[in-house]
Amino acid sequence: MKKKILFALMMVFTLLLAACGNSASPEEAAGENSTEKEKDGGKKVIKMATSADFAPFESRNTAGDIEGFDIDLANYIAEELGYELEIQDMKFDGLIGALQSNRADMVLSGMSATEDRKKNVDFSMPYNHSGEMFVTLKDSQISKLDDLEGKTVGVQLGTIQEEGAKKIKENEVDFEMKQLDDGTALIQELLSNRIDVAYMDKSVAVGYIEEQDLAGFDDPTSSSPGMAVAFPKGSELVDDVNQVLEEAEENGKLQELKDKWLSDVQ
C-alpha cells in the first residue's frame, strides 16, 4: 500500500515538473517585441503605427486601404531591412503611448521630432520638412497673422501645430483654440463655420485647399523640426532605419516619393 502511495506521489511530482517546464514566461506569452515574431513566410514582423487622416502622408483611399508618402516609405524601410510590415491605424495622440507600451515598433505619421517628444521616444534622422499653414474659407478676410485676433483656430490634438498655436497665442496674437481628433474634422469644422481657421502642416493644407476650393497663408513664425520616424526609447531599429534613410537620400528614393506625393508643395 505504501508503495502505491509513493508511486502516486512521484507521478504527481513528475507531472508538475513537466507543466512548469512547458509554461511560458509573461514576456513570452505576450510577445516581448513584435519584431521577434515571424509570419508563415518566415519574415519577421515589424509593427508600424500611424494615424490615417493626414493626406498626403497617410489616409484611406476609396477602397479603404491606407496609402501615402509615409506608407510607401515604411514599406521601403521594411523591405530593405527584411521585415514584413504590419500597419496599425489609431488616433494621433495615442501613437507615442503605443511605442511606450511596445504595441508598435515604429511610428510614421508625419510626426515632427520635437524636444518634448524626444523625452519619451527616439527619432530617426528627419525625412521631410514642409512647415505650417493657416487654412481659411475662400471668401474669408483672414489673410495674415494679425487677422487671427479674436478668431477660433482649429488644431489637431497631439500635433506640432497644437504646440505652435499655443506659442502664437501666448506671444503673437490672441485667439480661441479648438482641439480636434483629426485633420478631416478640422476641415469639416471650417466648412461648417464652427472654426474660422484650421492650422495644419503645409503639405496637408495644400491638398485640402485644392480639393475644397479654400484659401490659406503660410505661418511666418514657426520653424518646426522635420518629420522623422519614431521608436520606443533604446530601440535597436534607429541605426538600421537611419542607414536606410541615408541610402534613400543618396539613391533618389526619397525624392521619388516626394515627387509622387508632395509635388504640389516642393
C-alpha positions in Angstrom: 0.0 0.0 0.0 2.8 2.4 0.9 4.5 1.6 -2.4 1.3 2.5 -4.3 1.0 5.8 -2.4 4.7 6.6 -3.0 4.3 5.8 -6.7 1.3 8.1 -7.0 3.1 11.0 -5.3 6.0 10.6 -7.7 3.7 10.7 -10.7 2.1 13.9 -9.4 5.5 15.5 -8.9 6.6 14.5 -12.4 3.5 16.0 -13.9 4.0 19.2 -12.0 7.6 19.5 -13.2 6.5 18.9 -16.8 3.9 21.6 -16.5 6.4 24.1 -15.2 8.9 23.3 -17.9 6.3 23.9 -20.6 4.9 27.2 -19.2 5.9 30.4 -20.9 7.2 33.4 -19.1 4.9 36.5 -19.1 7.2 38.1 -21.7 7.0 35.1 -24.0 3.2 34.8 -23.6 2.7 38.5 -24.5 5.5 38.6 -27.1 8.5 40.7 -25.9 8.7 42.6 -29.2 6.7 42.2 -32.4 9.9 42.1 -34.5 10.7 38.8 -32.8 7.6 37.2 -34.2 7.6 35.6 -37.6 4.8 35.1 -40.1 4.2 31.9 -42.1 6.6 33.0 -44.7 9.5 33.2 -42.2 9.9 37.0 -42.3 10.0 38.9 -39.0 7.1 41.3 -38.5 7.6 45.0 -37.8 4.6 46.8 -36.4 4.1 50.4 -37.6 1.5 52.7 -36.1 0.0 55.6 -37.9 -3.0 57.9 -37.9 -4.5 57.6 -41.3 -6.1 61.1 -41.5 -3.2 63.1 -42.8 -3.1 63.1 -46.6 -0.8 63.0 -48.5 1.3 61.3 -45.8 -1.3 58.7 -44.7 -5.0 58.4 -45.5 -7.5 55.8 -46.6 -8.4 55.5 -50.3 -11.9 54.7 -51.7 -11.2 51.0 -51.2 -10.4 51.6 -47.5 -6.7 50.9 -47.9 -4.1 53.1 -46.2 -1.8 54.9 -48.6 0.5 57.9 -48.8 4.1 59.1 -48.5 4.7 57.6 -45.1 3.2 54.3 -46.1 5.4 53.9 -49.2 8.4 54.9 -47.1 7.5 52.4 -44.4 7.1 49.6 -46.9 10.5 50.6 -48.4 12.2 50.5 -45.0 10.7 47.2 -44.1 11.7 45.7 -47.4 15.3 46.9 -47.1 15.6 45.5 -43.6 13.9 42.2 -44.4 10.7 42.7 -42.4 7.0 42.1 -43.1 5.2 45.4 -42.4 2.1 45.4 -40.3 0.2 48.7 -40.1 -1.9 49.8 -37.2 -4.3 52.8 -37.6 -5.0 54.8 -34.4 -5.6 58.4 -33.2 -2.5 60.6 -33.5 -2.4 61.4 -29.8 -2.2 57.7 -29.0 0.9 57.0 -31.1 3.6 57.7 -28.6 1.7 55.7 -26.0 1.7 52.8 -28.4 5.5 53.0 -28.7 6.0 53.3 -24.9 3.8 50.2 -24.3 5.6 48.2 -27.0 2.4 47.8 -29.1 4.3 49.3 -32.0 7.9 49.1 -33.2 7.9 52.4 -35.0 5.6 55.3 -36.0 5.4 57.0 -39.4 2.7 59.6 -39.2 4.0 63.0 -40.3 5.4 63.3 -36.7 7.8 66.1 -36.0 10.8 65.3 -33.8 10.2 67.9 -31.1 12.3 68.2 -28.0 9.3 67.3 -25.8 8.6 64.1 -27.8 12.3 63.2 -27.6 11.9 62.8 -23.8 9.6 59.8 -24.4 10.7 58.3 -27.7 13.7 58.1 -30.0 13.7 59.5 -33.6 15.4 58.8 -36.8 17.0 61.5 -38.9 14.4 63.8 -40.5 13.0 62.7 -43.8 10.8 65.7 -44.6 10.1 69.3 -43.7 7.2 71.3 -45.1 6.3 73.9 -42.5 2.8 75.0 -41.3 -0.1 76.9 -42.9 -3.4 78.6 -41.8 -6.4 77.4 -43.9 -9.5 79.6 -44.3 -12.6 79.8 -46.4 -12.0 81.4 -49.8 -14.1 84.5 -49.0 -12.6 84.9 -45.6 -11.0 88.3 -44.6 -8.3 86.4 -42.7 -5.1 86.6 -44.7 -2.3 87.3 -42.2 -1.4 86.6 -38.6 -2.9 89.7 -37.1 -6.3 88.8 -38.6 -6.4 85.8 -36.2 -7.2 88.2 -33.3 -10.4 87.1 -31.6 -11.0 84.2 -34.1 -11.3 80.5 -33.5 -8.4 78.4 -34.7 -8.7 74.7 -35.0 -5.8 72.3 -34.4 -5.3 68.5 -34.3 -4.7 67.1 -30.8 -1.1 66.0 -30.1 0.4 67.6 -33.1 3.2 70.1 -33.6 0.5 72.5 -34.8 -1.2 72.3 -31.4 2.1 73.3 -29.8 2.8 76.0 -32.3 -0.7 77.5 -31.9 -0.2 77.8 -28.2 3.0 79.7 -28.7 1.5 82.0 -31.2 -1.5 82.6 -28.9 0.9 83.4 -26.0 3.4 85.5 -27.9 1.9 86.9 -31.0 -1.9 87.3 -31.3 -4.8 86.2 -29.0 -7.4 83.8 -30.4 -9.6 80.9 -29.2 -8.1 77.4 -29.9 -10.3 74.4 -30.6 -8.6 71.0 -30.5 -10.0 68.1 -32.6 -9.1 64.5 -33.1 -8.1 64.5 -36.8 -7.4 66.7 -39.8 -10.6 65.7 -41.6 -12.6 67.0 -38.7 -10.7 70.3 -38.9 -11.8 70.9 -42.4 -15.4 69.8 -41.7 -15.5 72.4 -38.8 -14.1 75.1 -41.1 -16.6 74.4 -43.9 -19.4 74.4 -41.3 -18.2 77.8 -39.9 -17.6 76.3 -36.5 -14.0 77.5 -36.7 -12.5 80.4 -38.6 -9.1 78.9 -39.4 -7.5 75.4 -39.5 -3.8 75.4 -38.6 -2.1 72.4 -40.4 1.0 71.0 -41.9 1.5 72.8 -45.2 1.7 69.6 -47.3 -1.7 68.5 -45.9 -3.2 72.1 -46.1 -2.4 72.5 -49.8 -4.2 69.3 -50.6 -7.4 70.5 -48.8 -7.1 73.9 -50.3 -7.2 72.5 -53.9 -9.8 69.8 -53.1 -12.2 72.0 -51.2 -11.5 75.4 -53.0 -10.2 77.0 -49.9 -7.6 79.7 -49.2 -4.7 80.0 -46.8 -1.4 81.6 -45.9 2.0 80.4 -44.5 2.8 80.6 -40.8 5.6 83.2 -40.7 6.5 82.5 -37.1 7.4 78.8 -36.8 10.4 76.8 -37.8 9.2 73.3 -36.8 11.6 70.4 -36.7 11.4 67.9 -39.6 9.3 64.8 -39.7 11.0 61.7 -38.5 10.4 58.0 -37.7 9.7 57.5 -34.0 10.7 54.4 -32.0 10.5 53.2 -28.4 13.4 54.5 -26.2 16.5 52.5 -26.8 15.2 50.7 -29.9 17.9 48.9 -31.9 16.0 49.8 -35.1 17.0 53.5 -35.0 20.5 52.9 -36.5 19.2 50.5 -39.1 16.4 52.8 -40.3 18.8 55.8 -40.4 21.1 53.8 -42.7 18.1 53.1 -45.0 17.1 56.7 -45.0 20.6 57.9 -45.8 20.8 55.4 -48.7 17.3 56.5 -49.9 18.5 60.1 -49.9 21.6 59.2 -51.9 19.9 56.8 -54.4 17.0 59.2 -55.1 14.3 57.0 -53.5 13.2 59.8 -51.0 13.0 62.3 -53.9 11.0 59.8 -55.9 8.4 59.5 -53.1 8.3 63.3 -52.7 7.7 63.8 -56.4 4.9 61.2 -56.2 3.1 62.5 -53.1 4.4 66.0 -52.2 5.0 67.6 -55.6 2.4 70.4 -55.0 4.4 71.8 -52.1 8.0 71.1 -53.1 
